[in-house]
Amino acid sequence: MARIVIAGAGAIGASIAYRLASRGAGDVILTDRAQIASGATGKAMGGVRQQFSTAAEVRLARESIGFFEQLGPPFFQQVGYVFLATTEQAVSEIEARAELQRGLGVPVESVDASGIDGLNTEDVLGAVACWEDGVAEPAEVTRELVGRAVELGVEVHEHVDAREVGHDVLVIAAGAHSPTLWPELPIRPLCRQLVDVGPVSGLPDDLPMVLEAETGFHFRRRGDRLRLAMNEPSPRWTDREKVDQDLVADWQKRLAHRYPSAADAPVDRAWAGLYDMTPDAHPIIGWVGDGVYAACGFSGHGFMQSPAVGKAVAEELLDGESSFDLAPYRLERFEGDEVFPEELVL
């Protein structure tokens, strides 16, 4: 049986390793140039949603939600994802996306956001929610998968360059660092940051992920803290993981408006990480060279899509084809004119 070496022990690499081992692959090595979940996975927001704007992304997320449901607490809290709209145009947009999502089997519904405890909805004209969605702990989930994979015989090598490990197949799942392993990959690092504020007293256990459709500002509960994130006004195309303090202050003001009880919550922590962005914000999954397979370019969505990706990649590597349609994610799509950019990159 071929030796498969996976470069990158984040959510994607761990899921692939686990799924390969579950299928009986006996010679799988999971490597990382640093440590397990030390890259983007360990710095992620932790949202798990099926509400995307393109069918390709919805299908990946739809295929993944069942695995998160099986994990359950404490790894996954199924508290839902709520999109708020404060303009008529935004109402139309979220409703149109909801129609697409429902057509693909996602149970999205219109909701009265005023029923969410503590939320200021005076300016909200409409809202949609999917209560199957929720929040998870990316690093903890990844370590759980790695542990399961090890029990099934996978070797784990930290602080190792995957290229230095003998292999028949190299799987590139190194996020923003993937082009260092295969320069032909059209992936750019995008610096994004997150902020934890708190403690905030009285946070309801079932507070959903709350997202403003127009601005992209969103937040979730994590213990007695709130974790904040938002699309930045000027994309930072850099591999420098640096926090912009002006953005931190802006997000605190936005939170004070949307969730008044957190108006005076101090900043507990702020940090930055890297998205591995492709030109159309869809991942690259498939063979890219002789004995080289790519599973990267997830553009901020890798963790929530990792269960489906792990299963699909394992099937293709072991069976030659996957039960999941991977055609939209091939590298060759960038050679033609087809473009299907994902709008909901959060």
CORDARA-V563708 format. One record per residue. N is the residue number from 1. RES is the residue in one small letter. OMEGA is omega in degrees with one decimal (* if undefined). NEAR is the number of other C-alpha atoms within 12 Angstrom. D_LAST is the distance of its C-alpha to the last C-alpha in whole Angstrom. Layout:
n=[N:N]
res=[RES:RES]
omega=[OMEGA:OMEGA]
near=[NEAR:NEAR]
d_last=[D_LAST:D_LAST]
This chain:
n=[1:2:3:4:5:6:7:8:9:10:11:12:13:14:15:16:17:18:19:20:21:22:23:24:25:26:27:28:29:30:31:32:33:34:35:36:37:38:39:40:41:42:43:44:45:46:47:48:49:50:51:52:53:54:55:56:57:58:59:60:61:62:63:64:65:66:67:68:69:70:71:72:73:74:75:76:77:78:79:80:81:82:83:84:85:86:87:88:89:90:91:92:93:94:95:96:97:98:99:100:101:102:103:104:105:106:107:108:109:110:111:112:113:114:115:116:117:118:119:120:121:122:123:124:125:126:127:128:129:130:131:132:133:134:135:136:137:138:139:140:141:142:143:144:145:146:147:148:149:150:151:152:153:154:155:156:157:158:159:160:161:162:163:164:165:166:167:168:169:170:171:172:173:174:175:176:177:178:179:180:181:182:183:184:185:186:187:188:189:190:191:192:193:194:195:196:197:198:199:200:201:202:203:204:205:206:207:208:209:210:211:212:213:214:215:216:217:218:219:220:221:222:223:224:225:226:227:228:229:230:231:232:233:234:235:236:237:238:239:240:241:242:243:244:245:246:247:248:249:250:251:252:253:254:255:256:257:258:259:260:261:262:263:264:265:266:267:268:269:270:271:272:273:274:275:276:277:278:279:280:281:282:283:284:285:286:287:288:289:290:291:292:293:294:295:296:297:298:299:300:301:302:303:304:305:306:307:308:309:310:311:312:313:314:315:316:317:318:319:320:321:322:323:324:325:326:327:328:329:330:331:332:333:334:335:336:337:338:339:340:341:342:343:344:345:346]
res=[m:a:r:i:v:i:a:g:a:g:a:i:g:a:s:i:a:y:r:l:a:s:r:g:a:g:d:v:i:l:t:d:r:a:q:i:a:s:g:a:t:g:k:a:m:g:g:v:r:q:q:f:s:t:a:a:e:v:r:l:a:r:e:s:i:g:f:f:e:q:l:g:p:p:f:f:q:q:v:g:y:v:f:l:a:t:t:e:q:a:v:s:e:i:e:a:r:a:e:l:q:r:g:l:g:v:p:v:e:s:v:d:a:s:g:i:d:g:l:n:t:e:d:v:l:g:a:v:a:c:w:e:d:g:v:a:e:p:a:e:v:t:r:e:l:v:g:r:a:v:e:l:g:v:e:v:h:e:h:v:d:a:r:e:v:g:h:d:v:l:v:i:a:a:g:a:h:s:p:t:l:w:p:e:l:p:i:r:p:l:c:r:q:l:v:d:v:g:p:v:s:g:l:p:d:d:l:p:m:v:l:e:a:e:t:g:f:h:f:r:r:r:g:d:r:l:r:l:a:m:n:e:p:s:p:r:w:t:d:r:e:k:v:d:q:d:l:v:a:d:w:q:k:r:l:a:h:r:y:p:s:a:a:d:a:p:v:d:r:a:w:a:g:l:y:d:m:t:p:d:a:h:p:i:i:g:w:v:g:d:g:v:y:a:a:c:g:f:s:g:h:g:f:m:q:s:p:a:v:g:k:a:v:a:e:e:l:l:d:g:e:s:s:f:d:l:a:p:y:r:l:e:r:f:e:g:d:e:v:f:p:e:e:l:v:l]
omega=[-177.1:173.8:-180.0:177.6:-178.5:178.4:179.2:-178.9:170.9:-175.7:-178.3:-178.9:179.9:179.6:178.1:179.7:-179.3:-178.3:176.4:-179.0:178.5:178.6:176.3:176.5:-170.8:-177.5:-177.5:179.6:178.0:-176.5:172.7:179.3:174.9:-178.8:177.7:176.5:-178.4:179.7:-176.2:-178.9:-177.9:-178.3:-170.6:178.5:179.8:176.6:175.7:-175.1:174.9:-174.9:175.6:-176.0:179.0:-177.8:-177.7:-178.9:178.0:-177.0:177.4:-179.4:179.7:179.6:-174.8:-169.5:-179.2:179.3:178.0:177.8:177.8:177.5:178.7:178.4:2.4:-175.8:-174.3:177.0:-174.1:-175.5:177.9:178.4:-178.3:176.1:179.5:176.3:-178.7:174.2:179.5:178.5:179.7:176.0:179.2:-178.2:-178.7:177.9:177.7:177.2:179.3:178.1:176.3:-176.6:178.4:178.3:178.7:173.7:-179.4:-176.3:178.3:-179.0:172.3:-176.5:172.2:-174.9:179.6:178.5:178.5:-173.8:174.4:-175.2:173.9:-176.7:-177.6:-178.2:-176.6:-179.9:-179.7:179.7:173.9:-179.1:168.1:-175.2:171.6:-178.3:179.7:-176.2:-177.5:177.9:-172.4:-177.7:-179.3:177.8:-179.0:178.6:176.7:179.1:178.3:178.1:177.8:179.9:179.1:178.2:179.7:173.1:179.4:173.4:177.9:178.7:176.2:-179.3:-177.3:172.2:-175.4:-177.7:-179.0:178.5:-179.4:-176.4:169.4:178.0:174.6:177.1:-177.9:179.0:-171.9:175.7:-177.0:179.7:-177.3:179.6:175.8:177.7:-179.8:-171.7:-178.5:-179.8:-177.8:-176.6:176.4:176.5:176.6:-179.8:175.4:-175.9:177.8:-178.7:169.9:175.5:178.0:11.6:176.1:-177.1:173.0:178.3:179.1:-179.6:-176.3:177.1:-179.9:166.0:-177.2:-176.7:174.8:-173.8:-175.7:-172.8:-173.7:177.2:179.7:-178.9:179.8:174.4:169.6:-173.3:177.6:176.0:169.5:178.6:-173.5:173.9:-178.7:170.0:-177.6:-176.3:177.9:-179.1:179.4:-180.0:-176.1:174.5:175.9:-178.6:-173.6:178.9:175.6:-175.7:177.3:177.5:178.4:-179.7:179.0:-178.8:177.3:178.1:178.9:178.8:179.5:177.8:-172.5:-179.2:-168.7:-177.8:178.2:-175.1:-177.2:-178.4:-179.4:174.8:178.4:-177.4:173.2:-178.4:-178.3:176.7:-174.7:166.3:174.6:-170.6:169.7:-178.6:-178.5:177.9:172.1:-178.1:172.1:-179.0:177.9:179.1:178.5:179.6:-179.5:-179.7:-178.4:-177.7:-177.9:171.1:-171.4:-179.2:-173.3:168.7:176.6:-174.8:-171.8:-176.5:-175.2:-179.8:-172.4:178.9:179.8:-178.8:179.8:179.5:-177.1:-179.4:178.7:178.5:-177.3:-179.7:-175.4:-175.3:-177.1:176.8:-177.9:174.9:178.1:-178.6:-180.0:-176.6:-178.2:-171.3:-177.3:178.6:-175.1:-177.7:-178.8:177.7:-178.2:-175.9:-175.5:178.0:177.3:-174.9:174.7:-177.5:-174.3:172.2:-169.2:*]
near=[13:18:26:37:43:55:50:48:52:50:51:54:54:55:46:51:56:46:37:42:35:26:26:20:28:25:28:44:44:51:40:37:31:24:28:36:37:28:36:47:43:30:34:43:43:43:46:48:51:43:52:42:31:30:29:31:42:35:32:40:37:36:31:35:40:25:29:37:26:16:22:21:17:19:27:31:34:32:31:36:42:45:45:43:34:26:19:18:16:24:25:22:26:37:29:22:33:33:24:26:31:26:18:25:22:31:26:33:29:27:27:22:32:20:15:27:21:28:32:27:26:18:18:28:28:31:38:39:38:33:31:34:39:38:42:39:34:39:30:28:39:43:30:26:40:40:24:24:33:27:17:24:24:35:30:37:26:23:19:22:28:36:28:18:26:19:24:22:29:39:49:47:53:49:50:42:34:43:27:22:30:29:16:19:39:34:38:32:36:35:33:41:37:41:40:35:35:29:23:28:21:20:25:22:23:25:34:41:43:47:41:40:38:28:24:27:37:36:40:43:39:35:24:21:28:42:44:47:42:35:29:25:14:13:19:24:22:22:23:19:24:21:23:24:18:14:27:32:23:21:38:37:22:27:39:25:23:32:35:23:25:34:26:20:27:24:26:21:22:32:29:33:34:42:44:41:38:38:27:31:37:44:45:42:42:38:29:28:19:14:23:29:35:47:53:55:42:46:40:43:45:51:49:48:44:47:39:39:50:44:37:37:44:40:28:29:40:27:16:13:18:21:18:24:24:31:21:27:36:27:31:22:25:24:11:10:9:15:19:22:24:27:23:32:34:37]
d_last=[40:38:36:32:31:27:25:23:23:19:18:18:22:23:22:24:27:27:27:30:32:32:33:36:35:38:37:33:32:28:28:26:27:26:26:24:20:21:18:14:15:17:14:11:10:12:10:12:11:13:11:10:12:14:17:17:13:15:18:16:15:18:20:18:18:22:22:20:22:25:24:24:24:24:21:19:19:19:18:16:13:14:12:14:16:18:19:21:19:16:18:19:16:15:18:18:15:17:20:19:17:21:23:21:22:19:21:18:20:21:21:23:20:23:24:22:24:23:20:21:21:24:22:20:21:20:17:17:16:17:19:19:15:15:14:16:17:16:19:21:21:21:24:25:25:27:29:30:30:33:35:35:36:33:34:31:32:30:30:31:30:30:32:35:35:38:36:36:33:30:26:24:21:20:17:16:20:21:23:25:26:26:26:26:22:20:17:16:15:12:12:10:11:11:14:17:19:22:24:24:27:27:23:24:23:21:19:16:12:12:9:11:10:12:10:6:8:8:11:13:17:18:22:23:20:17:13:11:8:7:6:10:12:14:12:14:15:17:18:19:17:18:17:17:19:19:15:16:19:17:14:18:19:16:16:20:20:18:19:23:24:22:23:25:23:23:21:22:20:17:16:14:13:13:10:13:12:14:16:14:11:13:15:19:21:25:28:27:31:34:33:30:27:23:20:17:15:12:9:7:9:12:13:12:14:17:20:20:20:22:25:24:25:28:29:29:31:33:34:33:31:28:28:25:24:23:24:21:20:23:23:26:23:23:27:27:25:23:19:17:13:10:9:6:4:0]
